[in-house]
Amino acid sequence: MYDKGIVLDILRQIENSINIILKRFSKITEPDDFVESEEGLEKLDSICMQLIAIGESLKQIDKITEGKFLIKYPQVEWDKAKKMRDIIAHHYFDIDEEIVFNVCQKHLPLMLKVIQKMVKDLEIENE
């Protein structure tokens, strides 16, 4: 068995990171917004840093739970989220703003909902 309190803390950190990303992404209307100004580049950098944190946190959850927790929530492609962290961290100069745009627009809102459900489920289990 794993420490559910630690997993809850990590999930809350992920939730916070997603909310930060979505706030910073709110004024981005197309992928080119990331690369056409200094402000856009700063948003891209800061969003990528949060994506790294999310991916690393997901890896921690897998380690703590021996890979048995995330698979209970197949709505999100967890492996792709963890791989995104690796790509950003190790191939930063190859980052494609269109991919980051699509992740922010299409995948993070769903991930946020699933993370919130995970938190609720664990809170209920801890009662």
C-alpha atoms as one frame of an Amber mdcrd trajectory, in Angstrom:
protein
   0.000   0.000   0.000   1.124   3.555  -0.654   0.867   6.808   1.273  -2.314
   8.416  -0.054  -1.484  11.706   1.659   1.671  12.095  -0.401  -0.208  11.259
  -3.609  -2.892  13.802  -2.665  -0.240  16.485  -2.163   1.293  15.718  -5.555
  -2.117  15.761  -7.251  -2.850  19.161  -5.733   0.485  20.448  -7.040  -0.417
  19.152 -10.510  -3.828  20.820 -10.259  -2.128  24.085  -9.337   0.303  23.789
 -12.260  -2.520  23.142 -14.719  -4.393  26.191 -13.427  -1.253  28.307 -13.823
  -0.817  27.069 -17.387  -4.443  27.705 -18.313  -4.256  31.230 -16.892  -1.074
  32.007 -18.835  -2.498  30.365 -21.947  -5.785  32.300 -21.820  -4.573  35.108
 -24.111  -2.915  32.765 -26.612  -5.236  32.346 -29.604  -2.953  30.518 -32.028
   0.422  28.760 -31.915   2.253  31.725 -33.465   1.303  33.857 -30.440   4.022
  31.951 -28.593   6.817  32.950 -30.960   5.943  36.339 -32.395   6.743  38.447
 -29.330   8.914  38.482 -26.255   5.796  38.141 -24.094   4.709  35.086 -26.092
   8.124  33.481 -25.698   7.981  34.114 -21.955   4.571  32.418 -21.814   5.912
  29.471 -23.799   8.897  29.162 -21.456   6.779  29.371 -18.312   4.171  26.934
 -19.630   6.900  24.470 -20.593   8.368  24.701 -17.100   4.986  23.821 -15.614
   4.605  20.928 -18.082   7.968  19.605 -16.897   6.735  19.825 -13.293   3.520
  17.977 -14.186   5.381  15.211 -15.998   7.859  14.781 -13.158   5.016  14.685
 -10.629   3.225  12.003 -12.631   6.417   9.954 -12.607   6.567  10.349  -8.814
   2.974   9.129  -8.478   3.790   6.083 -10.597   6.835   5.346  -8.457   4.971
   5.765  -5.158   1.983   3.673  -6.303   4.057   1.138  -8.240   2.191   2.105
 -11.407  -1.210   1.138 -10.013  -2.905   4.504  -9.526  -2.848   6.434 -12.806
  -4.082   3.441 -14.795  -7.368   3.660 -12.867  -8.064   6.860 -14.824  -7.594
   5.963 -18.515  -9.275   9.150 -19.769  -5.842  10.807 -19.826  -2.837   9.536
 -21.765  -0.489   9.606 -18.775   2.456   8.123 -20.665   2.292  10.925 -23.228
   2.215  13.530 -20.452   5.329  11.982 -18.902   7.053  11.798 -22.297   6.231
  15.459 -22.920   8.272  16.259 -19.816  11.228  14.337 -21.219  11.022  16.030
 -24.604  10.872  19.509 -23.097  13.642  18.819 -20.600  16.049  17.096 -22.985
  15.225  18.615 -26.375  14.206  22.141 -25.417  15.364  23.733 -28.661  13.165
  21.329 -30.613   9.915  22.361 -28.903   7.082  22.834 -31.362   4.761  25.656
 -30.352   1.860  23.950 -32.153   2.203  20.882 -29.941   2.316  23.006 -26.782
  -0.708  24.962 -28.042  -2.670  21.742 -28.662  -1.725  20.312 -25.272  -2.907
  23.485 -23.534  -6.083  23.798 -25.556  -7.205  20.178 -25.882  -5.565  18.016
 -23.247  -5.049  20.074 -20.092  -8.731  20.914 -19.466  -9.520  17.175 -19.452
  -6.485  16.401 -17.312  -7.613  19.044 -14.811 -11.063  17.432 -14.494  -9.540
  13.989 -14.037  -7.011  15.251 -11.469  -9.859  16.875  -9.531 -11.753  13.558
  -9.569  -8.636  11.733  -8.368  -8.307  14.173  -5.470 -11.953  13.675  -4.504
 -11.641   9.898  -4.753  -8.557   9.848  -2.520 -10.121  12.250  -0.020 -13.126
   9.922   0.270 -10.826   6.920   0.771  -8.929   8.789   3.504 -12.085   9.576
   5.522
